[in-house]
Amino acid sequence: MSLIVSGPINKRRIRRGLGILGDSFSANCHTIVPTAYGTEAYGYAGAIAAKTGLFPSYLDNQGKVGDHSGQFMARLPSCFTSLTADLWMLLSRTNDSTTAGMTLADSKANVMKAITAFQNTPGKYLIVGTGTPRFGTKALTGQALTDAIAYKDWVLTYVRQFVPVVNIWDGFTEDMTVEGLHPNILGADFISSRIVPIITASFDFPGIPLPTDATDIYSAIRPFGCLNPNPLMTGNTGVINASANPVAGSVLADNYKVSASGLTGITTRWYKEPSAYGEAQCIELGGTMAAAGGYLYLQLNSNITLANLLAGDVIEMVSAPEIVGNSRGILGWEAELIITKPVAGTSTTIYYRSMDKYQEPFTFPANWKGALETQRYTCDVTETVVTARMGLYLAAGIALDSRVKVGQIGVRKI
């Protein structure tokens, strides 16, 4: 049984942007506007971004809930005019199976139209997926199921002649879904594990611009340096608040602070260890959280200097997190760029995130590693606070035996 099938193409150089075309399977896999997320946020596009360095802008999410493949065609021009995404994914046509009067031949014709359009557009590339099985109340039966399997086989045998294709059908199970159809965080991890090797084998692109030296700090002579101090997280003079529940001897990186809430039943030990660049801030987690809603924030101890931001500057936060453990008790270990500014006369705090947390009971794999990049914010000099943090969200009722780590935290101009 083949899990990954790739078309015979040479490696292509692309920009560091990832786009998604399709229905709710696409729309809900990633950010749909800078500060709002689909139902199954974040999903497989966020996981792919974390593992490859590709950036999926909300502007390049061309998924629309309820659409069939014929309706995808109206959004093809947006794929080709995108200024950020060169690589696009069309992984599912699941609504074709439930659209009255729509046949397998219709699906094939629509997908081939999309493939041909990409082939005729220099510098734009497409990966096609098999779609996934459906379960429970969302399960297909009869001719609809027969057609879905036939479509999967057609992608793996015919479409692979023209574009890279990926098999996300075989091995996909009901416990990888939210409600029998859309992937939860385990499904997102499964899908990304199938797609990432195809991407890295077929395309060349620059990775996430993580800070790699201690002097990567914004100044007149390095105008694209990190706007925050200590991007490599060295030292141990940070501030750990009592609510973070640290055991004796806990240490925190210079220029960082911690806040927390709802940790009844949890114990934490904060420590440092060397990483590939600088040091990693590590948190050892134990115990069982008594009630839902507990979290920890590892945050910059001083806000970004507003004088260093001009109107029109585009900023983002990047970081390199990891989860190591034996327990699936973490809902999210996410990067957050935080903006406070007046909106309609009221001071409002806005969050630009990467790898947004799932709701209970969907949790991360026990072991996970990646590089995060938030959605991007355009400054207008009405900001009163610009800061950043890593948010650690824990599941209730699950015994924790985990360590989380993070390094290379940077807020910088694009």
C-alpha positions in Angstrom: 0.0 0.0 0.0 1.5 3.3 -1.1 0.9 6.3 1.2 2.8 8.8 -0.9 2.8 9.1 -4.6 4.7 11.9 -6.4 4.7 12.9 -10.0 7.9 12.8 -12.0 8.9 16.5 -11.9 12.2 18.3 -11.3 12.6 20.4 -8.2 11.2 23.9 -8.8 12.3 27.1 -7.1 9.3 28.9 -5.5 8.6 31.7 -3.1 7.8 30.9 0.4 4.1 30.9 0.1 1.5 28.1 0.4 -2.1 28.4 -1.0 -5.1 26.2 -0.5 -8.0 25.7 -3.0 -11.2 23.8 -2.2 -14.1 23.5 0.2 -14.5 23.4 4.0 -11.7 20.8 4.1 -9.5 23.6 2.9 -11.2 26.7 4.4 -11.1 25.2 7.9 -7.5 24.0 7.7 -6.0 27.5 8.3 -6.6 31.1 8.9 -9.5 32.7 7.0 -8.8 36.3 8.1 -5.7 37.6 10.0 -7.4 37.2 13.4 -10.1 34.6 12.9 -9.9 30.9 12.4 -11.9 28.2 10.8 -13.8 25.6 12.8 -11.0 23.1 12.9 -8.3 25.7 13.4 -5.4 25.4 12.8 -5.3 22.2 10.8 -3.0 20.7 8.2 -1.9 23.9 6.4 -0.6 25.2 9.7 1.1 21.9 10.4 2.7 21.9 6.9 3.9 25.5 7.4 5.5 24.5 10.7 7.4 21.6 9.2 8.5 23.2 5.9 8.8 27.0 6.4 6.1 27.7 3.8 3.9 30.6 4.8 0.1 30.2 4.3 -1.3 33.7 4.3 -5.0 34.1 5.0 -5.2 35.8 1.6 -4.2 32.5 0.0 -6.9 30.4 1.6 -9.3 29.9 -1.3 -11.4 27.3 0.4 -15.1 27.9 0.8 -17.5 25.9 3.0 -20.0 23.9 1.0 -18.5 24.3 -2.5 -18.1 21.4 -5.0 -15.2 21.3 -7.5 -17.1 23.1 -10.1 -17.4 26.1 -7.8 -13.7 26.0 -7.2 -13.1 27.3 -10.7 -14.3 30.8 -9.9 -11.3 31.2 -7.5 -8.6 29.9 -9.8 -7.7 33.4 -11.0 -6.9 34.4 -7.4 -4.4 31.5 -7.2 -2.6 32.8 -10.2 -2.6 36.5 -9.2 -1.4 35.8 -5.6 1.7 37.8 -4.8 2.7 35.5 -2.0 1.8 31.8 -2.8 3.4 29.9 -5.7 2.5 26.4 -4.4 -1.1 25.4 -4.1 -3.0 22.4 -2.8 -6.3 20.9 -3.9 -6.6 17.9 -1.5 -10.4 17.2 -1.4 -13.6 17.3 -3.5 -15.7 15.8 -0.8 -18.8 17.9 -1.5 -18.9 16.5 -5.0 -20.0 13.2 -3.3 -23.1 14.9 -1.8 -24.1 17.3 -4.6 -27.2 16.1 -6.4 -26.6 15.2 -10.1 -22.8 15.5 -9.8 -20.9 12.6 -11.3 -17.4 11.2 -11.0 -16.8 12.4 -14.6 -17.8 15.9 -13.5 -15.2 15.8 -10.7 -12.5 14.6 -13.0 -13.2 17.2 -15.6 -13.1 20.0 -13.0 -9.9 18.9 -11.4 -8.2 18.5 -14.8 -9.3 22.0 -15.7 -7.6 23.3 -12.6 -4.4 21.2 -13.4 -4.3 22.5 -17.0 -4.7 26.1 -15.8 -1.8 25.7 -13.4 0.3 24.1 -16.1 -0.4 27.1 -18.3 0.7 29.6 -15.6 4.4 29.9 -15.2 5.7 29.9 -11.7 2.5 28.5 -10.2 2.3 24.8 -9.1 -0.4 22.5 -7.8 -0.5 19.4 -5.6 -3.6 17.2 -5.8 -4.8 14.9 -3.0 -7.0 11.9 -2.9 -9.3 13.3 -0.2 -10.0 11.3 2.9 -12.6 8.7 3.9 -15.7 9.9 5.8 -17.1 8.3 8.9 -20.1 8.1 11.2 -22.9 10.4 10.2 -20.7 11.9 7.5 -19.9 8.4 5.9 -20.6 7.8 2.2 -22.5 4.7 1.0 -23.5 3.1 -2.3 -22.5 4.9 -5.5 -21.1 7.9 -3.7 -18.6 5.8 -1.8 -17.7 3.9 -5.0 -17.1 7.2 -6.8 -15.0 8.5 -3.9 -12.7 5.5 -4.0 -12.6 5.6 -7.8 -11.5 9.3 -7.6 -8.8 8.4 -5.2 -7.5 5.7 -7.6 -7.7 8.1 -10.5 -5.6 10.6 -8.7 -3.0 8.0 -7.9 -2.8 6.5 -11.3 -3.7 9.2 -13.8 -3.3 12.6 -12.3 0.3 11.8 -11.1 1.4 12.1 -14.7 0.8 15.8 -14.6 1.4 17.1 -11.0 2.6 15.8 -7.7 -0.1 13.9 -5.9 -0.5 12.7 -2.3 -2.4 9.8 -0.9 -4.2 10.9 2.3 -6.9 8.3 2.1 -5.1 5.1 3.1 -4.4 5.2 6.9 -6.8 8.0 7.7 -9.1 6.9 10.5 -12.2 8.3 12.3 -10.2 9.3 15.4 -8.3 11.7 13.2 -11.6 13.7 12.6 -13.6 16.2 14.5 -17.0 14.8 13.5 -16.3 12.1 10.9 -15.2 14.4 8.1 -12.9 17.3 9.0 -9.4 16.6 10.4 -8.7 17.3 14.0 -5.1 18.0 15.2 -4.1 14.3 14.8 -5.6 14.3 11.3 -3.8 17.5 10.5 -0.5 15.9 11.7 -1.3 12.8 9.6 -2.1 14.8 6.4 1.0 17.0 6.9 3.2 13.9 7.3 2.1 12.7 3.9 2.4 16.1 2.1 5.7 17.4 3.6 7.9 14.8 1.9 6.3 15.6 -1.5 6.9 19.3 -1.0 10.5 19.0 0.1 11.3 16.5 -2.7 9.7 18.6 -5.4 10.3 22.2 -4.5 13.1 24.5 -3.3 12.2 27.5 -1.2 13.7 29.6 1.7 12.6 28.7 5.2 11.2 30.7 8.1 13.5 33.6 9.0 14.3 32.5 12.6 17.0 34.5 14.4 20.3 32.7 14.5 22.7 35.1 16.2 22.6 37.1 19.4 23.2 40.4 17.5 20.1 40.0 15.3 18.6 43.1 16.8 16.9 46.0 15.1 19.0 49.1 14.6 19.8 51.7 11.9 22.5 49.4 10.6 20.4 46.2 10.8 16.9 47.5 10.0 15.4 44.0 9.6 16.8 42.7 12.9 14.5 41.5 15.7 12.5 44.2 17.4 12.7 42.3 20.7 15.8 41.8 22.8 17.4 38.4 23.4 15.9 36.5 20.5 18.2 33.5 21.3 16.8 33.3 24.8 20.0 33.2 26.8 20.4 33.9 30.5 18.2 33.2 33.5 17.0 36.5 34.9 13.5 36.4 33.6 10.4 36.9 35.8 8.4 33.8 36.8 5.2 34.8 38.5 3.7 32.8 41.4 0.7 31.8 39.3 3.0 29.9 36.9 3.4 27.3 39.7 7.2 26.7 39.3 9.1 24.2 41.5 12.2 25.4 43.3 15.1 26.3 41.1 13.1 27.2 38.0 14.9 29.6 35.6 13.6 31.8 32.8 15.5 33.5 29.9 16.6 37.1 30.2 14.0 39.7 29.1 11.1 37.3 29.4 8.2 36.8 31.9 5.6 34.3 32.7 1.9 34.5 33.6 -0.6 31.7 34.0 -4.1 30.8 35.2 -6.2 27.7 36.0 -3.3 25.4 36.8 -4.9 23.6 39.8 -3.4 20.1 39.8 -0.4 21.0 37.6 3.2 21.3 38.5 5.8 23.1 36.4 9.6 23.2 36.3 11.3 25.8 34.2 14.8 25.2 33.0 17.2 26.1 30.2 19.2 23.9 27.8 21.5 24.5 24.8 19.8 24.6 21.4 21.1 24.8 17.8 21.1 28.6 18.2 21.3 30.1 21.7 19.3 28.3 24.3 15.8 26.8 24.6 13.4 27.7 27.3 12.0 24.5 28.6 9.0 23.7 30.8 8.5 20.3 32.4 4.8 19.6 33.0 3.3 17.2 35.6 0.1 16.5 37.3 -3.5 16.6 36.0 -5.3 19.8 35.4 -8.6 19.9 37.3 -10.7 22.0 35.0 -10.7 23.2 31.4 -9.2 26.6 30.6 -5.7 26.4 32.1 -2.8 28.1 30.3 0.7 29.4 30.6 2.1 32.4 28.7 5.8 32.9 28.0 6.0 36.6 27.1 8.4 39.4 26.3 9.2 41.3 29.5 9.3 44.6 27.6 7.0 45.7 24.8 8.3 46.4 21.3 9.6 50.0 21.1 6.9 51.8 19.1 9.3 54.5 17.8 10.9 51.7 15.7 7.7 51.2 13.8 6.5 53.3 10.9 3.2 53.4 9.2 3.1 50.6 6.6 5.7 48.4 8.3 4.6 44.8 8.2 5.6 42.7 11.2 5.3 39.1 12.4 6.5 36.8 15.1 8.5 33.6 14.6 9.7 30.9 17.0 11.0 27.3 17.2 8.9 25.2 19.6 8.9 21.5 20.5 6.9 19.1 22.5 8.6 16.0 24.0 6.7 13.6 26.2 4.5 10.6 26.8 1.2 12.4 27.2 -1.3 13.9 24.7 -2.4 16.6 27.1 -1.5 19.8 25.2 -4.1 21.7 23.3 -1.7 24.2 21.8 1.9 25.6 22.0 1.3 28.6 19.8 3.0 31.8 18.7 1.1 35.0 19.3 1.8 38.5 18.0 -0.3 40.9 20.1 -1.4 44.4 19.1 -3.3 46.9 21.2 -4.8 49.9 19.5 -8.0 51.9 19.4 -10.8 50.5 17.4 -13.8 52.7 17.0 -12.5 54.7 20.0 -12.1 51.7 22.3 -8.7 50.2 23.2 -8.7 46.7 21.7 -6.2 43.9 21.8 -5.8 41.9 18.6 -4.0 38.5 18.3 -2.2 37.2 15.2 -1.5 33.5 15.9 0.2 30.4 14.5 -0.9 26.9 15.4 -4.0 28.1 17.2 -5.2 25.7 19.9 -7.9 23.1 19.4 -10.9 22.9 21.7 -11.2 20.0 24.1 -10.8 17.0 23.6 -8.5 17.4 20.5 -4.8 17.5 21.5 -1.4 17.6 20.0 0.7 14.5 19.5 2.9 13.6 22.4 6.0 14.5 20.4 6.0 17.4 17.9 8.6 19.9 16.6 8.4 22.8 14.1 8.9 26.4 13.4 6.0 28.9 13.8 5.2 32.1 12.0 2.2 34.2 12.8 0.0 36.0 10.3 1.4 39.4 9.4 0.3 42.8 10.8 0.6 46.2 9.0 1.4 49.0 11.3 -0.6 52.3 11.2 1.1 54.0 14.2 -2.1 54.0 16.3 -0.7 51.1 18.2 -0.3 51.6 22.0 1.3 48.2 22.7 3.0 45.6 20.4 4.3 42.5 22.1 4.5 38.7 21.6 4.2 35.5 23.5 4.1 31.7 23.4 0.8 30.4 24.7 0.7 26.9 26.2 -2.8 25.6 26.6 -3.5 22.4 28.5 -6.2 19.8 28.4 -8.2 19.0 31.5 -8.3 15.5 33.1 -5.2 14.2 31.3 -2.1 13.2 33.3 0.8 15.2 32.0 4.3 13.8 31.5 5.6 16.3 29.0 8.2 18.9 28.3 7.8 21.8 26.0 10.6 23.9 24.6 11.0 27.1 22.6 13.8 29.1 21.2 14.7 31.7 18.5 11.8 34.0 19.3 11.8 37.0 17.0 9.4 39.9 16.1 10.6 41.5 12.9 9.7 43.5 9.9 9.0 41.7 6.7 
